[in-house]
Amino acid sequence: MQPEPERDAVSAPEPSGVTATAAGSWPGSDPVEAAKTIRGELGNPHLPFLVELPQRGIGADAAGRTASMLVDLPVDLQPHGWRLVDRPGMDQRRAVSLLSRDINALADVIGEEDDPGRELKVSLRGPLTLASELYLHNGERALSDAGARRELAESLSAGAARFVERVAAVSRGASLVVQLDEPAVDKILGGRIPTASGYRTLRRVPNQEASILWAMVRDALSEAGAAQIILNLPAAGHGSPASGLDLALGAGADGVALPLRRLTDKDWEGIAEAVEAGKQIWLGALPLPAPGAEPRQVTALVEDITRGWTRVGLPLRDLAALRIMPDGELAELAPPAARRVLERLTQTASALDQLAAES
């Protein structure tokens, strides 16, 4: 594991107990309506976010949205996915326009509020997953070439810094939390990403390189004013040869987001070490409800979370290191169901907070 590089301290609010947030996507196509709903449900002390609305189509997907931030690396959309090209085209201009619209909508909503809140979250693809989703001129994934991976991470670092600065300008002083999404990192570190042809897989990215690329993006975000950087991973994998949890914390992330359902006893041991080291743990604890069904009940969710927490000896008073999230993308739900999920999360956070206070 790489030693954590030094960086300048960035002011972040002190933990205020167990809080709730969500990954970032939302159903529908109206960014103003979505922002009002999210900020209404995730008011202080919880963590609202700049909304992503993938149902709007081209350029609103997670890969296209982040690719539109790249500096000096234009993209366009092909049948197989986003491709690096020589000059910007219509697809990139649409993605840039949609992102600007979302930021402007957020600015309008925040501007009407009496209290803009303590924190605001933005999310984007991390450098490894983005490299697996973008294609080179030769038709292969950018992930296949070490030089392309490095160039992409440098471009992303510069573009993500500009993105953070733009959002900070409309946040009215709220501390910015950046969530780097790496949904493919377990396959990337394990050498399980298929080639463009699909007949074989790409060579695994070395752990050291992954740590360096994450640290590069993290440094740029911190310098741009981000108060916290959280790596959103598909699994912890603590103790394995390609442990995303170990690498994320070794690269200087302020915390990790993990799905509760995939945690093993070994993963919980790694989480305990992270909490004791002062890191944040975000757990995807609430499964998305089936159509027409209600979200999982608060009592059951509290039991789901505290079972592993206490089994590894973490005291309940340390639950303040915890943020809880849905286990999945809210864009997959109908708007009323997505709102009920946020309501259930904040109720569960309050119940966990009470447990911590009584311990």
ZAZALO-40854 format. One record per atom (N, C-alpha, C): x, y, z; residue in one letter. Coordinates in pm, whole numbers, plus 50000, padded with zeros to 5 digits. Atoms other than C-alpha are relative to their C-alpha. Example, Ala and Ser with C-alpha at 12.3 -4.5 7.8 and 13.67 -1.06 7.14 Angstrom:
REM residues 2
500894988150000A;512304955050780A;500905012050000A;499184988149994S;513674989450714S;499235010950073S;
***
This chain:
REM residues 359
500854988150000M;500005000050000M;500885012350000M;499204987950011Q;501345034149909Q;499825008850123Q;500184990649890P;502035058750191P;499165011949954P;500874988850036E;499565087450200E;500825012549980E;499244987850024P;501095118250035P;499465011350087P;500434988649923E;501005150550231E;499155009249911E;500804990450073R;498395176350133R;499555010750097R;500464989149917D;497165209450259D;498644996650060D;501285002649934A;494325207350509A;498915008749939A;501154992850050V;490905217450379V;498924999350106V;501004999649894S;488245228450623S;498774992049962S;501225007850019A;485395203650656A;499225000350130A;500794999849879P;482495203750900P;500324988050089P;499825011149908E;482915182651212E;498824990449984E;501105009650010P;480865150251205P;498855003950095P;501174996249920S;477325156951331S;499124987950025S;500775012149979G;476255120951387G;499804992449871G;500295008250118V;474975094651148V;499145008249904V;500714992150100T;473785110650825T;499694991549878T;500445007250120A;472235100450495A;500365007849875A;499804994150133T;472975106850129T;499614989449898T;500255009850106A;472595088949794A;501065001749894A;498905000350096A;474855080649503A;500035012449911A;500004988050084G;473715109449283G;498965000249891G;500985000050109S;471235097949019S;498585001450055S;501384997449961W;467535106349025W;499114997949879W;500905002050115P;464505097548810P;499495013349945P;500614988250061G;462975122448569G;500995008149919G;499184991850089S;464355150648359S;500065014850040S;500054986049958D;463725183148552D;501005002350113D;498994998349895P;466855193948744P;499565009050114P;500474991349892V;465055221348939V;499124992250097V;500885008049915E;462325198249067E;500804989750079E;499185010149932A;464915171449148A;500825006350112A;499194993349898A;467155195949335A;499165003950121A;500874996149889K;464245208749544K;499624987850084K;500375012149927T;463185173449636T;501174994750083T;498825005549932I;466685161649725I;500415008850118I;499594990949892R;467515192449929R;498945000750110R;501035000549898G;464165190350104G;500114987650087G;499905012549925E;464685154150206E;501344998550072E;498655001649943L;468425156950280L;500525013450054L;499544987849936G;468545189550471G;500924997050117G;499095002049888N;470945194950762N;499434990150101N;498555001350018P;472645174350893P;500394990949884P;499745009950105H;472335151750588H;500725006549881H;499144995550110L;474245154450260L;499245000149867L;500624999150132P;472365167049952P;501064999849890P;499035001750110F;473945163349610F;499525006749873F;500304995350135L;474135178049264L;499434988449921L;500745011150056V;471645157049078V;500554995649864V;499765005850133E;472315133848781E;498674994349952E;501285004450056L;469345126748554L;500254991849874L;499615007950118P;470395098048323P;498874997249903P;501125002750090Q;466885094048180Q;499895010449888Q;500014990150109R;467565125047967R;500724995049877R;499385006050118G;469635103047737G;501455003849979G;498594997850037I;472905110347554I;500595011850077I;499304989549926G;475335130147766G;499585001250145G;500434999849860A;473365125148088A;500434987450073A;499485012049937D;474875090848152D;501275003350078D;498884997049912A;477625088748413A;501325001349923A;498754999550076A;480435081748164A;500065012649914A;500014988150085G;479405109247922G;500105012850079G;499974988149914R;478885134348202R;501425002950044R;498624997849956T;482395129048337T;500925002649882T;499154997950118A;483955126647991A;499895014449949A;500174986250045S;482525161147915S;500865009750080S;499154991549917M;484745175048194M;501474999449958M;498605001950034L;487995162848037L;500585012349931L;499314988650059V;490515189447938V;500884995249886V;499205003150120D;491975187147585D;499894985549956D;500265013750047L;490545152147533L;498544999149958L;501395000350046P;487375155347324P;499484985749987P;500645013150014V;484895126447300V;498795001249908V;501315001050064D;481985115347088D;499434986250031D;500695012449966L;479475087147119L;499884991149877L;500095010250104Q;479755055846907Q;499064988850048Q;500895010849956P;477535024546911P;500544992050118P;499405007949892H;480005007547147H;500285008250124H;499764991749884G;480385037347381G;500725013149964G;499324987250021W;482215070547425W;501434997649953W;498685001850063R;485385074547216R;500765013250003R;499124988350006L;488315098447240L;500245003749854L;499894995550139V;488485119446921V;500865012749994V;499124988450020D;490375149046773D;499345013350034D;500674987249975R;487735176046816R;498604997450057R;501345001949941P;484505180847013P;498924999549893P;501145000850090G;481265171346843G;498705002550073G;501334997249949M;477545173246902M;499734992850133M;500275007749879D;477475145947167D;500675006350121D;499324993649888Q;480065162947384Q;499355013350035Q;500664987149972R;478375196747346R;498704998050076R;501245002949926R;475125181147465R;500314996550145R;499645003749863A;476825165747769A;500435012250081A;499564987749933V;478475198947855V;498805008750035V;501184991849978S;475145217047817S;499144994550114S;500815006049894L;473295192348042L;500635002350137L;499324997849872L;475905195448316L;499855014750043L;500184985749968S;475755233548298S;498595002850046S;501404998149962R;471985231848318R;499774995350144R;500165005249864D;472205210748634D;500615009350104D;499354990749907I;474645234748799I;499195012850013I;500814987749996N;472525264848705N;498694997850078N;501235003149927A;469385247748839A;500274999550150A;499635000749859L;471145240449167L;500235014150055L;499764986249957A;472275276749187A;498695007350027A;501304993449981D;468675288549146D;499324995150128D;500665005649882V;467405264949416V;500705004650127V;499254995649882I;470175273149664I;499795014950025I;500174985649985G;469725310249597G;498705003950066G;501304997149940E;466115308249717E;499914995250144E;500065005749865E;466985290650043E;500505009850105E;499524991849888D;467365308150377D;501334994550052D;498795006649950D;470025282850482D;500494990349894D;499515008850107P;472165266850207P;500574986850050P;499495012649948G;473365239250440G;501515000150019G;498585001049964R;476755228250567R;500834993649890R;499245008050097E;477755204250288E;499194997949872E;500595003350129L;477075195849926L;500904989849932L;499215010450065K;478165165149732K;499865000749848K;500005002250144V;479135161249368V;500644986549973V;499435013150032S;480005128549199S;500454999749855S;499495002150135L;481965117948893L;500704986749995L;499295012650018R;483595087248749R;501455001550044R;498595000349967G;486975078048890G;500834996949878G;499155001550119P;489985075348656P;500084985749946P;499895013950048L;490045037248640L;498744995849924L;501255003750069T;486385031348556T;499825008149873T;500144991950120L;486405060548313L;500884994649887L;499115005850101A;489385044948132A;499434987249941A;500625012350052S;487385012748098S;498785003149914S;501214996450074E;484415031647950E;500275008249875E;499644992250118L;486255053347696L;500854991749905L;499305007950102Y;487655039647370Y;500985008749924Y;498984993350079L;490755048847173L;499624999749852L;500254999950146H;490925055546797H;500044985949942H;499885013550055N;491905019146740N;498864990850041N;501175007849962G;488655007446895G;500134992750131G;499815006849871E;490174993647217E;499745009850114E;500244991649883R;489435006447565R;501285007550038R;498854992349953A;491685033847700A;500714992850114A;499435007749890L;492255010647995L;501134990949953L;499025009550052S;494374988547768S;501405005849989S;498734993450026D;497195014147739D;500415008350121D;499564993049879A;499225026448038A;500175015049976A;499854985950032G;500055059247864G;498665007149991G;501354994250011A;496395065347784A;499375001550139A;500544999049863R;495455058048144R;500565012250072R;499364988649933R;497955083748269R;499485013249942R;500464987650064E;496905110148015E;498555003050038E;501404998349964L;493245104448095L;499875004950145L;500054995749859A;493855107948471A;500445014550015A;499554986049995E;495755140548415E;498925009449949E;501084991850056S;492945154348198S;498825000650095S;501115000449904L;490325143048448L;500315008550122L;499614992049883S;492245159148734S;499755014849974S;500194985950034A;492225192848557A;498525003349983A;501424997550024G;488585190048448G;499174999050127G;500745001649875A;487335177748786A;500235012050091A;499704988049919A;489085207048956A;499145011849954A;500854989350053R;487255231448726R;498544997850040R;501385003549962F;483985213348798F;499745003750146F;500154996749858V;484485216649175V;499955015150020V;499994985449987E;485295253549139E;498685006049953E;501294994950049R;482105259348936R;498904997650102R;501045003149903V;479935241849193V;500215008150128V;499714992049880A;481695259449482A;499495014349985A;500434986250024A;480795292649322A;498515002050024A;501454998749980V;477065285049362V;499544994050132V;500385007649881S;477155266049692S;499755008650123S;500204990649889R;476985296949916R;500734995650126R;499155003049887G;479805285050137G;499934985850052G;500075013849956A;478815248550177A;501304992749966A;498825008150027S;481765224550205S;499674989649893S;500255009450108L;482085203149894L;500624986450028L;499565013949990V;482335165449919V;499974994249859V;499945006050134V;483465147449603V;499994984850013V;500125014550004Q;482405111649541Q;500554995149866Q;499415005950121L;484635093349291L;499444985949985L;500645013050022D;482645064149150D;500924990849921D;499175010050067E;484675033249062E;499284986549998E;500785012449997P;482015006648994P;500694988049936P;499335011150069A;484384985948776A;501354996550061A;498635001449953V;487474987148997V;500354985850040V;499665013849964D;487214951349126D;500364991949876D;499685007050125K;487194938548766K;501295005349939K;498774994150056I;489964962748665I;501224994950074I;498865004849922L;492264952548949L;500154984849991L;499955014550013G;491384916048893G;500214995049859G;499785004150138G;491984916248517G;498804993349936G;501225006450052R;488364908348428R;499215009249906R;500674991350098I;487514937148190I;500214994249860I;499815005850133P;486854923147841P;500605010049901P;499534991650109T;488624936547535T;498815004249916T;501084995450086A;486604954347270A;499364988549922A;500535011550075S;486224921547080S;499204990650089S;500675008849906G;485064903547394G;500584986050008G;499445013650003Y;487264873147320Y;501054997550108Y;499045001749892R;489764879647597R;499825011550098R;500094989249902T;490314902247895T;501295008050001T;498834991249992L;492654931547951L;500854996450122L;499105002349888R;495684928148173R;499595008950118R;500394992549881R;494994939348530R;500885012350017R;499244988049967V;496054974348631V;500724997750132V;499275002249875P;498804972348896P;499445008550114P;500504992849884N;497754982449246N;500705013350019N;499244987649979Q;500525008349268Q;499535010849904Q;500464990250097E;499345025348949E;498625005350037E;501334995749959A;495745025949070A;500095010350113A;499834990949887S;496845042649393S;500545013549954S;499404987650051I;498925068349204I;498955008349925I;501014992750076L;496055077448969L;498945006150091L;500974994549905W;493605081449256W;500595011950075W;499374989049926A;496095103049448A;500135012449912A;499884988750093M;496595124749138M;498695007849994M;501304993550007V;492865131949109V;499665006250135V;500294994849866R;492515136149485R;500735013150027R;499224987749978D;495305162149497D;499395011849925D;500594989150079A;493705182449218A;498695004850060A;501284996449939L;490305181449387L;500215007950129L;499724993049874S;491745192049722S;500495014249973S;499494986750034E;493625220949563E;498905009149947E;501124992250054A;490375231849395A;498995003850109A;500874996249890G;488675234049734G;499114989150055G;500815010949945A;487065200049793A;500424997150144A;499715002549859A;486795193450166A;500244985350028A;499865014449981Q;486505155550137Q;499914993049866Q;500085008550119I;487075129249871I;499714985950046I;500455013449964I;485225096149903I;500044991349875I;499985009450111L;485855066349678L;498844990150015L;501175008850001N;482675047249591N;500364987249927N;499505012650052L;483625010749540L;498904989549996L;501025010450008P;481624979849438P;500124989650111P;499765009649891A;483134959349724A;501265004350072A;498814996549923A;485754962149994A;501194991449959A;498925009150037G;487844931249919G;501185001150094G;498894997949907H;489914937950232H;500804987150018H;499115011249980G;492904915150256G;500284992049874G;499755007050125S;492744903249895S;501165006649928S;498884993950072P;495604909349649P;499615013149931P;500444987750068A;493494936749484A;498945006950085A;500974994349907S;491824952949783S;499735014549968S;500374986250027G;489964984149678G;499995008550125G;500034992649874L;489504994250041L;501395004450042L;498634996649963D;493204992750120D;500585010649907D;499424990650097L;494155010949801L;499395013850013L;500674987049990A;491555038349843A;500525007950119A;499534993049882L;492665046750194L;501495002949991L;498574997550020G;496325043250101G;500265011549905G;499854988850094A;495785068549821A;499545013250061A;500344987649932G;494585093850076G;498545003849997G;501424996749997A;490815091850035A;499565002350144A;500534997149867D;488875105850329D;499034989350048D;500895010849964G;486615075750324G;499624991949878G;500445008750107V;484995048550118V;498504997650012V;501415004050005A;481445040150012A;499954985649951A;500035014350028L;480645002950008L;498584994650014L;501325006249983P;477544980949963P;500014990650121P;500065008049878L;476564965650298L;499854985249970L;500315014050027R;475294933350141R;501224991949957R;498855007350050R;478724924450001R;501154999350100R;498914999749903L;480764929250318L;500184986450067L;499665012249929T;482524898950463T;500555003650139T;499404997549868D;483914894850815D;501355006949984D;498704993850023K;487334903850676K;499845014749959K;500264986250039D;485894935050517D;499675008650123D;500374992649879W;484404945550851W;501245003050084W;498764997449928E;487844942151009E;500735012049938E;499394988550068G;489174966250746G;499255012850028G;500804988349967I;486294989950814I;500325004850141I;499654996249863A;487114989251185A;501325007550004A;498714993150006E;490714998851107E;499845014049943E;500214986950063A;489495027150884A;499335009750096A;500704991449904V;487115040851149V;500965004550109V;499034996549895E;489865039451412E;501045010049949E;499044990550060A;492085059051169A;499335013349966A;500694987450023G;489465086451146G;499385001549862G;500594999450133K;488105077550801K;498484998850007K;501455001450010Q;484455079550695Q;499644987249928Q;500545011850067I;482475048850600I;498585003249956I;501344998550056W;479465052150371W;499524986049963W;500525013350028L;477305020950356L;498735000749915L;501215001950079G;474835012650080G;499154989750072G;500675008949906A;472454998250337A;498554997049966A;501435001450027L;468955002450196L;499774994649858L;500275005550134P;468024978949908P;498885007949933P;501074993250073L;465934995049637L;498744991550005L;501245007849991P;462294984549686P;499484995949863P;500655004450123A;460424964849422A;498865009749969A;501114991050035P;457754984349229P;498784997550087P;501185001149916G;454834991449457G;500264996150144G;499675004349864A;456664979349769A;500585011750080A;499424990149912E;457754999750070E;501464996750027E;498595002949965P;461445003650159P;500094991850128P;499745007949879R;462914980950426R;499805008650124R;500344992749880Q;461844990750777Q;501245004450078Q;498894994249925V;464025011551009V;500634990050094V;499475009749902T;464374984551275T;500884989849932T;499215010050072A;465594959251021A;501305006049947A;498794993550051L;468044984050868L;501015002550112L;499104997949886V;469484992851208V;500684986950038V;499415013149970E;469994955851278E;501014995849894E;499085003450108D;471604950650937D;501355006850019D;498774992049989I;474144978151005I;500774996750127I;499295001749872T;474924972651372T;500514985750020T;499555013949983R;475324934851338R;501484998849969R;498595000650036G;478644937751155G;500845009850081G;499284989449927W;479624969751337W;500474995050137W;499675004549865T;479494954251681T;500804987050000T;499295012950005R;480814920251573R;501515001949995R;498554997650006V;484244935451502V;500465009250113V;499594992549883G;484244954651828G;499915015049989G;500164985550010L;483364989251701L;498935004650098L;501034995049908P;481555008651975P;498945007849927P;501104992950065L;478185022951888L;500225015149998L;499754985550000R;479425057651979R;500785004349876R;499244996750121D;481665055851670D;499145000049874D;500884999450117L;478635054151443L;499995013749933L;499934986650060A;479215091351384A;500885000149875A;499165001050120A;481775080151122A;499214995049880A;500795007250099L;478905065350922L;499055009249924L;501084994750084R;476825077850630R;499324988249936R;500735011050061I;474095055650493I;499395004649868I;500454997250136M;472945053650132M;499074988949952M;500705011150065P;470605033649910P;501034990449938P;499155009750069D;472125001849770D;499514999249855D;500434999450139G;471565011749409G;499745014349957G;500234986850058E;470785041049181E;498525003650007E;501394996049984L;467605060049261L;499335003049866L;500584997850133A;467125067548890A;499204988049951A;500725012150040E;465825031848862E;498584999750055E;501324999749936L;462765040849074L;499135010949941L;500904988850028A;459705062349018A;500285011150101A;499694989049908P;460065097049175P;499404998450140P;500515001549863P;457655089949468P;500744989250079P;499265010649932A;459525057649548A;501395004750040A;498664994749968A;462885075549533A;499925009150122A;500174991149883R;461585101449779R;499794991850127R;500235008449881R;460365074050017R;501304993650046R;498705005649962V;463845058550008V;500805010150080V;499274989749924L;465395091550118L;499385002050137L;500664998749870E;462795094750393E;500404988750094E;499645011449916R;463575059750519R;501465000850044R;498594998649963L;467305066950513L;500175010050114L;499844990149894T;466975098250726T;499394995050131T;500575006049879Q;464705079750969Q;500994990150063Q;499045009949951T;467295051950997T;501235006950059T;498864992549947A;470105077051045A;499685005450139A;500404994849869S;468175092651334S;500004988950104S;500035011249906A;467655058451494A;501434995750038A;498615003449972L;471355050251464L;500675010650086L;499444989049922D;472255084251601D;499574999050146D;500495001649863Q;470095077751904Q;500744988750071Q;499225011049943L;471835044351960L;501385004750042L;498654995149969A;475205061651946A;499995009050123A;500074990649888A;474105088552192A;499744992750132A;500325007249879E;472815062752439E;501094990450044E;498975009949968S;475915040952430S;501065005650095S;
***
